[in-house]
Amino acid sequence: MASSIRKFTLSFNKRFVAVLTELRSTIESFRGPPSGALATLGLPSLPSLEPSQTPGQGNSTLGSIFDGILYAVPRHRRSVEKRLFRKHRFTGFMEHGTPKTNIVPCLVCGNFKEKGHLCEHCYNRVRTETNEMQAKMGDDLKFDVPRSEMEFIYENEKPAEGTYVVKMSKARPNWFPRRLLNKTG
């Protein structure tokens, strides 16, 4: 686009200079006393063209404007396919194509998990148990904060003295031992 604009301005500049020279030669042909029609026009004297401003050399002011500004414009629009390829070249499909080497079985339940991460199956069991405990706690407390330590008691367990007791109406899960809640661990 920049080259077409530049070509247009240069051709326009050439035509304008040609018209000026033609007009100057026409006026100079009337060297004698002006006739009545030309006297009423009142044409001012035209500036003379210097040899450095000839249209073929490209030293015009319009040519110097377009030298460095408009050359950094892309010539063609980048297609959607090329844009998406550039955007997702090394990410996205390449990550899913390489097999993971850090998959190990969980030591508690045996389901596969990523090394260094929690087992999703075990975490879901803990989360459901926690939600049940919180629901039971909310029913018993009714927005009153207990003044003593809170203890969760499952079936066939005895509460410690001086604690606020929340009774769960089921057996304690085997993965949730009672000693986890002791202060000594």
C-alpha positions in Angstrom: 0.0 0.0 0.0 2.9 2.4 0.8 4.5 1.8 -2.6 1.2 2.5 -4.4 0.8 5.7 -2.4 4.3 6.7 -3.2 3.9 5.9 -6.9 0.7 8.0 -7.0 2.3 11.0 -5.3 5.4 10.9 -7.6 3.2 10.6 -10.7 1.0 13.4 -9.4 4.1 15.5 -8.7 5.3 14.9 -12.3 2.0 15.9 -13.8 1.8 19.0 -11.6 5.3 20.1 -12.6 4.5 19.4 -16.3 1.3 21.6 -16.0 3.4 24.4 -14.4 6.0 24.3 -17.1 3.3 24.3 -19.8 1.6 27.3 -18.1 4.9 29.1 -17.8 5.8 28.5 -21.4 2.3 29.7 -22.5 2.7 32.9 -20.4 6.2 33.5 -21.8 4.9 33.2 -25.3 3.0 36.4 -24.7 6.2 38.5 -24.1 4.7 41.6 -25.6 2.1 43.8 -24.0 -0.7 41.6 -22.6 -4.0 41.5 -24.3 -7.2 42.5 -22.6 -8.1 39.0 -21.5 -4.7 38.3 -19.9 -4.6 41.7 -18.3 -7.8 41.0 -16.4 -6.4 37.7 -15.0 -3.7 39.4 -13.1 -1.4 36.4 -13.0 1.5 36.7 -10.6 5.0 35.7 -11.7 5.6 32.0 -11.4 8.5 30.6 -9.5 11.2 29.1 -11.7 12.0 25.4 -11.4 15.5 24.7 -10.3 17.5 21.8 -11.8 17.5 19.9 -8.5 13.7 19.7 -8.4 13.2 17.9 -11.7 10.5 15.2 -11.4 12.8 12.4 -12.6 15.3 12.6 -9.7 12.9 12.1 -6.8 14.2 14.9 -4.6 10.8 16.4 -4.1 9.4 17.0 -0.6 6.7 14.4 -1.0 9.3 11.8 -2.0 11.3 12.5 1.2 8.2 12.0 3.3 7.6 8.5 2.2 11.3 7.3 2.4 11.2 5.8 5.9 7.7 5.9 7.3 5.5 3.6 5.2 8.0 0.8 4.3 7.3 -1.1 7.6 3.8 -2.1 6.6 3.1 -5.7 5.8 2.2 -6.3 2.2 -0.3 -9.1 2.7 -2.8 -10.1 5.4 -1.8 -13.1 7.5 -4.4 -15.8 7.1 -6.3 -17.4 10.0 -4.5 -20.8 9.5 -1.1 -19.2 9.7 -2.1 -17.1 12.8 -3.4 -20.1 14.6 -0.3 -22.2 13.7 2.0 -19.4 15.0 -0.1 -19.1 18.2 -0.3 -22.8 19.0 3.0 -24.0 17.4 4.9 -25.3 20.4 2.2 -25.4 23.0 -1.2 -27.1 23.1 -1.0 -30.1 20.9 2.7 -30.9 21.6 2.2 -31.1 25.4 -0.6 -33.7 25.0 1.4 -35.8 22.6 4.3 -36.6 25.0 3.6 -39.3 27.6 3.9 -38.6 31.3 6.5 -40.5 33.2 5.6 -39.4 36.7 2.4 -41.5 37.1 2.5 -43.7 40.2 -0.2 -45.7 42.1 -1.5 -44.3 45.4 -0.2 -46.2 48.4 -3.6 -46.0 50.2 -6.2 -46.8 47.6 -4.2 -48.0 44.6 -5.6 -45.5 42.1 -3.1 -43.8 39.8 -2.0 -40.3 40.5 0.7 -37.9 39.6 3.8 -38.0 41.7 3.9 -35.2 44.2 0.2 -34.6 44.0 -2.7 -35.7 46.2 -4.7 -38.7 45.1 -8.0 -37.5 43.8 -10.0 -40.5 45.0 -8.6 -40.2 48.6 -9.1 -36.4 48.6 -12.8 -36.8 47.5 -13.4 -39.3 50.4 -11.8 -36.8 52.9 -13.9 -34.0 51.5 -17.2 -35.8 51.8 -16.4 -36.7 55.4 -15.4 -33.1 56.2 -18.7 -31.8 54.7 -20.6 -34.3 56.8 -18.7 -33.2 60.0 -19.4 -29.5 59.2 -23.1 -30.2 58.6 -23.3 -32.0 61.9 -21.4 -29.2 63.7 -23.8 -26.6 62.3 -26.9 -28.4 63.4 -25.6 -28.9 67.0 -24.1 -25.4 67.5 -26.8 -23.2 66.0 -24.3 -20.4 65.5 -23.1 -20.6 69.2 -19.3 -20.9 69.6 -18.4 -23.6 72.2 -16.1 -22.5 75.0 -14.2 -25.7 75.2 -12.3 -27.9 72.7 -14.4 -29.7 70.1 -14.3 -33.5 69.6 -15.9 -35.7 67.0 -17.2 -39.0 68.4 -18.2 -41.9 66.2 -20.2 -45.0 67.2 -18.7 -47.1 70.0 -16.3 -44.3 71.2 -16.2 -42.5 74.6 -15.7 -38.8 74.7 -12.9 -37.2 76.7 -13.8 -34.9 79.7 -14.0 -31.2 79.3 -14.6 -31.2 75.5 -17.6 -30.2 73.4 -18.8 -33.4 71.7 -20.2 -33.7 68.2 -21.6 -37.2 67.7 -21.4 -38.8 64.3 -24.0 -41.6 63.6 -21.7 -44.0 61.8 -18.5 -45.9 62.2 -15.2 -44.1 62.1 -13.5 -44.5 58.7 -10.3 -46.6 58.8 -8.2 -43.8 57.1 -9.2 -41.3 59.9 -7.7 -42.6 63.2 -8.6 -41.0 66.4 -5.1 -40.2 67.4 -4.9 -37.7 64.5 -7.0 -35.3 66.6 -4.8 -35.6 69.8 -2.6 -32.6 70.5 0.4 -34.9 70.8 -0.3 -36.6 67.5 
